[in-house]
Amino acid sequence: MTTADPSPRRAALDSAAFDALRAPAGPYSRIDVVEETGSTNADLVADSTAGDRSALIATHQSQGKGRLGRGWSAPARSSLAVSIKFAPERFEDGAYGWLSMLCALSLVSALEARGVNAAVKWPNDVLIASPDGGPWRKVAGLLAQLVPPVAADQRTAVVVGAGINVNVSAQELPVPTATSLTAAGYAASLDAVACDYLAAVDREYSRLLAAGTVERSGLRDRVAARMATIGVDIKAELPGGEALEATATGLALDGGLDVRTVAGERRVLHAADVVHVRRSQGGYA
């Protein structure tokens, strides 16, 4: 990937760029592209006609949300909101909880293929560093929503949304710990990032379906190998203001974070039980 021009490009998405990924030639049953919406996740969750591997992409959300209901917004045409619906015919029960990390891993793989320094942050973020190194900063956040069946002929589904900062300038970033591909020194178009991400998700999802289980697919090992959180001392902020200091040692079978506390106790943290996870000395883990 080449060094970015300091002025971010604000081109619209080209729907035709996704034709090779759309059925019947491609793996996605549907890929819809819109300029703006309230929330791609909310739209896809509410769309009962959307089947397995349906995707909705926007370049601006007016009501975007992250984990724990946190707001997420960016200037029009500076970022991607990509939501994908997974509704497999047969699926290991525990695999549904891995889909957000499957998507995070896929985004890391897609960015690495373009020369970007990228890593997964537990439980649902993607971090990048500039080409010459420097601290990890957040470039994307992911949010998974379970969609229970409401009729006998419907399948359990999960919608995973990714908010990806592509051409947000340094001056437009909301906090110092956030970044974009442009701000970090990389150049990429919205079309290219979205296409690469969708293709990478399909590869990982197909691998999981073919294997039948998370363990047989090797997904846990591949996520762990790309995770910046593992192997570092962390400080986890828990609900109620409690803080837990520990070393992250790996991923549990259910996707929780295995940690060893300063007292030597082994615990497993789950996304629903954690407000923030940071390095003990500050910065993203």
KOLTORGU-653537 format. One line per 10 residues: number of its first residue (from 1); their letters; for each residue x, y, z of N, C-alpha, C. Coordinates in steps of 0.2 Angstrom, whole numbers, plus 2048, in hexadecimal, padded with zeros to 3 digits. Layout:
BEGIN
NUM = a = X Y Z X Y Z X Y Z ~ ...
//
This chain:
BEGIN
1 = mttadpsprr = 804 7FA 800 800 800 800 804 806 800 ~ 803 80B 7FC 807 811 7FB 805 816 801 ~ 80A 81B 802 809 820 807 803 825 805 ~ 7FF 827 80A 7F9 82A 808 7FB 832 807 ~ 7F6 834 802 7F6 83C 801 7F3 83F 808 ~ 7F6 844 80A 7F3 847 810 7EC 849 810 ~ 7E9 84B 80A 7E2 84D 809 7DE 846 808 ~ 7DA 844 80C 7D6 83E 80B 7D1 83F 805 ~ 7D1 839 801 7CC 839 7FC 7C5 838 7FE ~ 7C0 83B 7FB 7B9 83A 7FD 7B5 837 7F8
11 = aaldsaafda = 7B7 832 7F4 7B3 82F 7EF 7AD 82B 7F1 ~ 7A8 82B 7ED 7A2 826 7EF 7A4 81F 7EE ~ 7A1 81A 7F1 7A2 813 7F0 79F 812 7E9 ~ 7A2 80D 7E5 7A0 80B 7DF 79C 804 7E0 ~ 796 804 7DF 792 7FD 7E0 795 7F8 7DB ~ 797 7FA 7D5 799 7F5 7D1 7A0 7F2 7D3 ~ 7A3 7F5 7D7 7AA 7F2 7DA 7A9 7EB 7DD ~ 7A2 7EA 7DF 7A1 7E4 7E3 79E 7DE 7DF ~ 79D 7DF 7D9 79A 7DB 7D4 79D 7D4 7D5 ~ 7A3 7D3 7D5 7A7 7CD 7D5 7A5 7C9 7DC
21 = lrapagpysr = 7A3 7CC 7E1 7A2 7C9 7E7 79A 7C7 7E8 ~ 796 7CA 7E3 78F 7C9 7E4 78D 7C2 7E0 ~ 788 7BF 7E3 785 7B9 7DF 782 7BC 7D9 ~ 782 7B7 7D3 784 7B0 7D4 78B 7AE 7D3 ~ 78F 7B3 7D1 796 7B2 7D0 79A 7B2 7D7 ~ 798 7B6 7DB 79C 7B7 7E1 798 7B3 7E7 ~ 79B 7B4 7ED 799 7B0 7F3 793 7B4 7F7 ~ 792 7BA 7F6 78D 7BE 7FA 787 7BE 7F6 ~ 782 7BC 7FA 77B 7BC 7F7 778 7C3 7F6 ~ 77B 7C8 7F9 779 7CF 7F8 77E 7D3 7FA
31 = idvveetgst = 780 7D8 7F7 784 7DE 7F9 781 7E4 7F7 ~ 77E 7E8 7FC 77B 7EE 7FB 77F 7F4 7FD ~ 77F 7F9 7F9 784 7FF 7FA 77F 805 7FA ~ 780 809 800 77C 80F 800 781 815 803 ~ 77F 81B 801 783 820 803 783 822 80B ~ 77D 821 80D 77C 823 814 776 81F 817 ~ 776 81D 81D 771 81A 821 772 81C 828 ~ 76C 81A 82C 76D 81B 833 772 816 836 ~ 771 810 835 776 80A 837 775 804 833 ~ 77B 802 830 77B 7FC 82B 779 7F6 82F
41 = nadlvadsta = 77B 7F6 836 779 7F0 83A 772 7F0 83B ~ 76F 7F5 83D 768 7F6 83E 764 7F4 838 ~ 766 7F6 832 762 7F5 82C 763 7EE 82A ~ 768 7EA 82B 769 7E3 829 766 7DF 82E ~ 766 7E1 835 762 7DD 83A 75B 7DD 838 ~ 758 7E3 836 751 7E3 835 74F 7E0 82E ~ 753 7DF 82A 752 7DC 823 751 7D5 823 ~ 74B 7D2 824 749 7CB 824 74B 7C8 81D ~ 74B 7CC 818 74D 7C8 811 754 7C7 810 ~ 758 7CA 814 760 7C9 814 762 7C2 816
51 = gdrsaliath = 765 7BE 811 767 7B8 813 76E 7B7 815 ~ 771 7B1 816 778 7B0 818 77D 7B4 813 ~ 782 7B7 815 787 7BB 811 783 7C0 80E ~ 77F 7C4 811 77C 7CA 80E 780 7D0 811 ~ 782 7D5 80D 786 7DB 810 783 7E1 80E ~ 783 7E6 813 781 7ED 812 787 7F2 813 ~ 789 7F6 80F 78E 7FA 80F 78C 802 80F ~ 78E 806 813 78D 80D 813 793 811 814 ~ 794 817 812 79A 81B 813 798 821 818 ~ 792 821 81B 790 825 820 78A 822 824
61 = qsqgkgrlgr = 78B 822 82B 785 820 82F 783 826 834 ~ 77D 827 835 77B 82D 839 77A 82A 840 ~ 779 823 841 777 821 847 77C 81B 849 ~ 782 81B 847 786 815 848 788 814 84F ~ 788 80E 851 78A 80C 858 78F 806 858 ~ 793 807 85D 798 802 85F 796 7FE 865 ~ 79B 7FA 868 799 7F6 86D 797 7FA 873 ~ 793 7F8 877 790 7FB 87D 78C 801 87C ~ 78A 802 875 786 807 873 789 80E 872 ~ 790 80D 871 794 813 870 793 816 869
71 = gwsaparssl = 792 81C 868 791 81F 862 797 81E 85D ~ 796 81E 857 79C 81E 852 79A 822 84C ~ 79E 827 84A 79C 82B 844 7A3 82E 841 ~ 7A2 830 83B 7A8 832 837 7A5 836 831 ~ 7A9 83B 82E 7A7 83F 829 7A5 83A 823 ~ 7A0 83D 81F 79D 839 819 7A3 837 814 ~ 7A3 831 812 7A8 82E 80D 7AF 82E 810 ~ 7AF 82E 816 7B6 82D 819 7B7 826 81C ~ 7B2 822 81D 7B2 81C 821 7AD 817 81D ~ 7AE 811 820 7A9 80C 81D 7A5 809 823
81 = avsikfaper = 79F 808 822 79B 804 827 799 7FE 823 ~ 79B 7F8 825 79A 7F2 821 797 7ED 826 ~ 790 7EB 824 78D 7E6 828 78C 7E0 824 ~ 78D 7DA 827 78C 7D4 824 788 7CF 828 ~ 783 7CC 825 77F 7C7 828 781 7C0 827 ~ 782 7BD 82C 783 7B6 82C 77D 7B1 82F ~ 77B 7AD 82A 775 7A9 82C 776 7A2 829 ~ 77B 79E 82C 77D 798 829 777 793 82B ~ 777 78E 826 772 788 827 774 784 82D ~ 77A 782 82E 77C 77E 834 782 782 837
91 = fedgaygwls = 782 783 83D 788 786 840 789 784 848 ~ 78F 783 84A 790 781 851 78E 787 855 ~ 78A 785 85A 787 78B 85F 78D 790 861 ~ 792 78D 863 797 792 865 79B 796 860 ~ 79A 795 85A 79D 798 854 79A 79F 853 ~ 793 7A0 855 790 7A7 854 794 7AC 858 ~ 797 7AB 85E 79A 7B0 861 7A1 7B1 85F ~ 7A4 7AD 85A 7AA 7AF 857 7AA 7B3 850 ~ 7A4 7B5 84E 7A3 7B8 848 7A6 7BF 848 ~ 7A5 7C3 84D 7A8 7C9 84D 7B0 7C9 84D
101 = mlcalslvsa = 7B3 7C4 850 7BA 7C3 850 7BC 7C0 849 ~ 7B8 7BC 846 7B9 7BA 83F 7BA 7C0 83B ~ 7B5 7C5 83B 7B5 7CB 837 7BB 7CF 839 ~ 7BD 7D0 83F 7C3 7D4 841 7C9 7D1 83E ~ 7CA 7CA 83E 7D0 7C7 83B 7D0 7C8 834 ~ 7CA 7C8 831 7C9 7C9 829 7CC 7D0 827 ~ 7CA 7D5 82B 7CC 7DB 82A 7D3 7DC 82B ~ 7D6 7D9 830 7DD 7D9 831 7E1 7D6 82B ~ 7DE 7D0 829 7E2 7CD 823 7E1 7D1 81D ~ 7DB 7D4 81B 7DA 7D9 816 7DF 7DE 816
111 = leargvnaav = 7E0 7E2 81C 7E5 7E7 81C 7EC 7E5 81B ~ 7EE 7E0 81F 7F5 7DD 81E 7F6 7DC 817 ~ 7F2 7D9 813 7F3 7D8 80C 7F5 7DE 808 ~ 7F3 7E4 80B 7F4 7EA 808 7FA 7EE 80B ~ 7FE 7EA 80F 804 7ED 812 802 7F1 819 ~ 7FC 7F0 81C 7FB 7F4 822 7FD 7F0 828 ~ 800 7F3 82D 801 7F0 833 7FB 7F0 837 ~ 7F8 7EA 838 7F1 7E9 83B 7F1 7E4 840 ~ 7EC 7E4 845 7EC 7DF 84A 7E4 7DF 84D ~ 7E2 7DA 84F 7DC 7D9 853 7DD 7DB 85A
121 = kwpndvlias = 7D8 7DF 85D 7D8 7E1 864 7D2 7DE 867 ~ 7D3 7DA 86C 7CD 7D7 86F 7C8 7DC 872 ~ 7C2 7DB 872 7BE 7D6 86F 7BC 7D8 867 ~ 7BC 7DE 865 7B9 7DF 85F 7BB 7E5 85B ~ 7C2 7E7 85C 7C5 7EC 858 7CA 7EA 854 ~ 7CC 7EE 84F 7D2 7ED 84B 7D7 7F3 84C ~ 7DD 7F2 84D 7E2 7F7 84E 7E7 7F7 848 ~ 7EA 7FD 847 7EF 7FE 842 7F5 802 845 ~ 7FB 801 842 800 806 843 803 809 83D ~ 806 80E 83D 809 812 837 80E 80D 834
131 = pdggpwrkva = 810 80E 82E 815 80A 82B 81C 80A 82E ~ 81D 810 832 824 810 835 823 80E 83D ~ 81E 80B 83E 81D 808 845 819 80D 849 ~ 81A 80E 850 816 812 854 810 80E 857 ~ 80C 811 85B 807 80E 85F 801 80B 85B ~ 7FE 806 85E 7F8 804 85B 7F3 809 85C ~ 7EF 80A 857 7E9 80E 857 7E3 80B 854 ~ 7DD 80D 856 7D7 809 854 7D5 80C 84D ~ 7D4 807 848 7D2 809 841 7CB 807 840 ~ 7C9 802 844 7C2 7FF 843 7BF 7FC 849
141 = gllaqlvppv = 7B9 7FC 849 7B5 7F9 84F 7B0 7F4 84C ~ 7AE 7EF 84F 7A9 7EA 84D 7A4 7E9 852 ~ 79E 7E8 850 798 7E6 854 794 7E1 851 ~ 793 7DB 855 78F 7D6 853 788 7D6 857 ~ 783 7D4 853 77C 7D4 856 779 7CE 854 ~ 776 7CA 859 773 7C4 857 76C 7C5 855 ~ 76A 7C2 850 763 7C2 84D 75F 7BC 84E ~ 75B 7BB 853 758 7B4 854 752 7B3 84F ~ 751 7AD 84D 74C 7AC 848 745 7AE 84B ~ 741 7B1 847 73A 7B2 849 735 7AE 846
151 = aadqrtavvv = 737 7AA 841 732 7A5 83E 736 79E 83E ~ 732 799 83D 734 792 83D 739 791 837 ~ 738 794 832 73D 793 82C 743 798 82C ~ 744 79C 831 74A 7A0 831 74F 79D 835 ~ 755 7A0 834 75B 79D 837 75E 7A3 83C ~ 761 7A0 841 764 7A5 846 76A 7A9 841 ~ 76A 7AF 842 76F 7B3 83E 773 7B8 843 ~ 779 7BA 840 77D 7BF 844 77F 7C4 83F ~ 77E 7CA 840 780 7D0 83C 786 7D3 83F ~ 78C 7D3 83C 792 7D6 83E 793 7DD 83A
161 = gaginvnvsa = 793 7E2 83E 795 7E9 83A 79C 7EB 83C ~ 79F 7EE 837 7A6 7F0 838 7A6 7F8 836 ~ 7A9 7FC 83A 7AA 803 838 7B1 804 837 ~ 7B3 806 831 7BA 806 82F 7BC 80D 82D ~ 7C1 810 831 7C3 817 82F 7C8 816 829 ~ 7C6 819 823 7CA 818 81D 7CE 81F 81C ~ 7CA 824 81A 7CD 82A 818 7CB 830 81D ~ 7CA 82E 823 7C9 833 828 7D0 837 82A ~ 7D0 83E 829 7D6 841 82A 7D8 841 832 ~ 7DE 843 833 7E1 843 83A 7DD 848 83E
171 = qelpvptats = 7DB 84D 83B 7D7 853 83E 7D0 851 840 ~ 7CD 84C 83C 7C6 84A 83D 7C6 844 842 ~ 7CB 841 844 7CB 83B 849 7C8 83D 850 ~ 7C4 839 853 7C0 83B 859 7C5 83B 85F ~ 7C9 837 85F 7CE 836 865 7D5 835 863 ~ 7DA 836 867 7E1 835 865 7E2 82D 864 ~ 7DE 829 867 7E0 822 866 7DD 81F 860 ~ 7D9 823 85C 7D6 821 856 7DA 822 850 ~ 7D9 81F 84A 7DD 821 844 7D9 81F 83E ~ 7DC 820 838 7D9 81E 832 7DF 81B 82E
181 = ltaagyaasl = 7DD 818 828 7E2 816 824 7E6 81C 821 ~ 7E2 821 81F 7E6 827 81D 7EA 82A 822 ~ 7E7 82B 828 7EB 82F 82E 7F1 82B 830 ~ 7F1 824 82F 7F7 820 831 7FC 820 82B ~ 7FA 822 825 7FF 822 820 7FE 81E 81B ~ 7F8 81B 81A 7F7 816 815 7F1 819 810 ~ 7F2 817 80A 7ED 819 805 7E8 814 803 ~ 7E2 814 803 7DD 80F 800 7D7 812 7FF ~ 7D3 80F 7FA 7CD 812 7F8 7C7 80E 7FC ~ 7C2 811 7FD 7BC 80E 800 7BA 807 7FD
191 = davacdylaa = 7BA 807 7F6 7B8 801 7F3 7BD 7FC 7F4 ~ 7C4 7FD 7F4 7C9 7F8 7F5 7C8 7F5 7FB ~ 7C8 7F9 801 7C8 7F7 807 7C1 7F2 809 ~ 7BC 7F5 806 7B5 7F1 807 7B6 7EA 803 ~ 7B8 7EA 7FD 7B9 7E4 7F9 7BD 7DF 7FC ~ 7C3 7E1 7FF 7C8 7DD 802 7C5 7DA 808 ~ 7C2 7DE 80C 7BF 7DC 812 7BA 7D6 811 ~ 7B5 7D8 80D 7B0 7D3 80B 7B3 7CC 809 ~ 7B8 7CD 804 7BB 7C7 802 7BE 7C3 807 ~ 7C2 7C6 80C 7C5 7C3 811 7C0 7C0 816
201 = vdreysrlla = 7BA 7C3 817 7B5 7C0 81C 7B3 7BA 819 ~ 7B1 7BA 812 7AF 7B4 80F 7B4 7AE 80F ~ 7BA 7AF 80F 7BF 7AA 80F 7BF 7A7 816 ~ 7BF 7AB 81C 7BF 7A9 822 7B8 7A5 824 ~ 7B3 7A8 822 7AC 7A5 823 7AB 79E 820 ~ 7AE 79E 81A 7AD 797 816 7B2 792 819 ~ 7B7 794 81C 7BC 790 81F 7B8 78D 826 ~ 7B5 791 829 7B1 78F 82F 7AC 78A 82E ~ 7A8 78C 829 7A2 788 827 7A5 781 824 ~ 7AA 781 821 7AD 77A 81E 7AF 776 824
211 = agtversglr = 7B2 779 829 7B5 775 82E 7B0 773 833 ~ 7AB 777 834 7A5 775 838 7A6 778 83F ~ 7AC 779 842 7AC 77C 849 7B2 781 849 ~ 7B2 785 84E 7B7 78A 84E 7BE 787 84F ~ 7BE 782 853 7C5 77F 855 7C8 77B 84F ~ 7C3 777 84B 7C6 774 845 7C8 779 840 ~ 7C5 77F 83F 7C6 784 83A 7CD 787 83C ~ 7CF 787 842 7D5 78B 844 7D4 792 845 ~ 7CE 794 845 7CC 79B 846 7CF 79E 84C ~ 7CF 79B 852 7D1 79D 858 7D9 79F 858
221 = drvaarmati = 7DC 79A 855 7E4 79B 854 7E5 7A1 850 ~ 7E2 7A1 84A 7E3 7A7 846 7E2 7AE 849 ~ 7DC 7AE 84C 7DA 7B4 850 7E0 7B6 855 ~ 7E2 7B1 859 7E7 7B2 85E 7ED 7B4 85B ~ 7EF 7B2 856 7F5 7B4 853 7F6 7BB 850 ~ 7F0 7BE 84F 7EF 7C5 84D 7ED 7C9 852 ~ 7ED 7C7 858 7EA 7CB 85D 7EF 7CF 861 ~ 7EE 7D6 862 7F3 7DA 865 7F2 7D9 86D ~ 7ED 7D7 86F 7EB 7D7 876 7EF 7D1 87A ~ 7F0 7CB 876 7F3 7C6 879 7FA 7C7 87B
231 = gvdikaelpg = 7FC 7C5 881 803 7C5 883 805 7CC 886 ~ 801 7D0 887 802 7D7 88A 7FF 7D7 891 ~ 801 7DC 895 7FE 7DD 89B 7F8 7E2 89A ~ 7F2 7E1 89C 7ED 7E5 89B 7E9 7E7 8A1 ~ 7E5 7EC 8A0 7E1 7EF 8A6 7DA 7EF 8A3 ~ 7D5 7EB 8A6 7CF 7EA 8A3 7CA 7EE 8A8 ~ 7C6 7F3 8A5 7C1 7F6 8A9 7BB 7F2 8A8 ~ 7B8 7F0 8AE 7B2 7EC 8AF 7AC 7F1 8B1 ~ 7A6 7EE 8AF 7A0 7F2 8B2 7A0 7F4 8B9 ~ 79E 7FA 8BB 79E 7FC 8C2 7A5 7FF 8C4
241 = gealeatatg = 7A9 800 8BF 7B0 803 8C0 7B5 7FF 8C3 ~ 7B4 7F9 8C4 7BA 7F4 8C6 7BF 7F4 8C0 ~ 7C5 7F3 8C2 7CB 7F3 8BE 7CE 7EC 8BF ~ 7D0 7E9 8BA 7D4 7E2 8BB 7DA 7E3 8B7 ~ 7E0 7E2 8BA 7E6 7E1 8B7 7E8 7DA 8B6 ~ 7EB 7D9 8B0 7EC 7D2 8AF 7F1 7D1 8A8 ~ 7F3 7CB 8A7 7F6 7CA 8A1 7F2 7C6 89C ~ 7F1 7C8 896 7EC 7C4 891 7F1 7BF 88F ~ 7EE 7B9 88F 7F2 7B3 88E 7EF 7AF 887 ~ 7E9 7B0 885 7E7 7AC 880 7DF 7AD 87F
251 = laldggldvr = 7DC 7A9 87A 7D5 7AA 879 7D2 7A3 87C ~ 7CC 7A4 87F 7C8 79E 881 7C5 79B 87C ~ 7C2 795 87D 7BE 792 877 7B8 796 875 ~ 7B5 79A 87A 7AF 79E 878 7B1 7A5 875 ~ 7B7 7A6 874 7B9 7AD 872 7BB 7B2 878 ~ 7BA 7B0 87E 7BC 7B4 883 7C4 7B5 884 ~ 7C6 7BA 888 7CD 7BB 888 7CF 7B8 88F ~ 7D4 7B3 88E 7D7 7B0 893 7DC 7B5 896 ~ 7DC 7B6 89D 7E1 7BA 8A0 7E3 7B7 8A7 ~ 7E9 7B9 8A9 7EC 7B7 8AF 7ED 7BD 8B3
261 = tvagerrvlh = 7E9 7BE 8B9 7E9 7C4 8BD 7F0 7C5 8C0 ~ 7F1 7CA 8C3 7F8 7CC 8C7 7F8 7C7 8CD ~ 7F2 7C4 8CF 7F3 7C0 8D5 7F4 7B8 8D3 ~ 7F4 7B7 8CC 7F5 7B1 8C9 7EF 7AD 8C8 ~ 7E9 7B0 8C8 7E3 7AD 8C7 7E1 7AD 8BF ~ 7DF 7A7 8BD 7DD 7A7 8B6 7D6 7A9 8B5 ~ 7D4 7AE 8B1 7CD 7B0 8B0 7CC 7B0 8A8 ~ 7C6 7B0 8A6 7C4 7B1 89F 7BF 7B7 89F ~ 7C1 7BC 89B 7BD 7C2 89A 7B9 7C1 894 ~ 7B2 7C4 895 7AE 7C4 88F 7AC 7CB 88D
271 = aadvvhvrrs = 7AB 7CC 887 7A9 7D2 884 7A4 7D6 888 ~ 79F 7D2 88A 799 7D5 88D 79B 7D7 894 ~ 7A0 7D5 897 7A2 7D7 89E 7A7 7DC 89E ~ 7A9 7DF 899 7AF 7E3 899 7AD 7EA 895 ~ 7AF 7EF 898 7AE 7F6 895 7B4 7F8 891 ~ 7BA 7F7 893 7C0 7F9 88F 7C5 7F4 891 ~ 7CA 7F3 88C 7D0 7EF 88E 7D6 7F3 88B ~ 7DB 7F5 88F 7E0 7F9 88D 7E7 7F6 88F ~ 7EC 7F8 88C 7F3 7F6 88F 7F4 7F9 896 ~ 7F7 7F5 89A 7F8 7F8 8A1 7FB 7FE 8A1
281 = qggya = 800 7FF 89C 804 805 89C 801 80B 898 ~ 7FB 809 895 7F7 80E 891 7F8 80C 88A ~ 7F3 80E 886 7F3 80C 87F 7EF 806 87E ~ 7ED 805 877 7E9 7FF 875 7ED 7F8 876 ~ 7E9 7F3 878 7EC 7EC 879 7E8 7E8 874
//
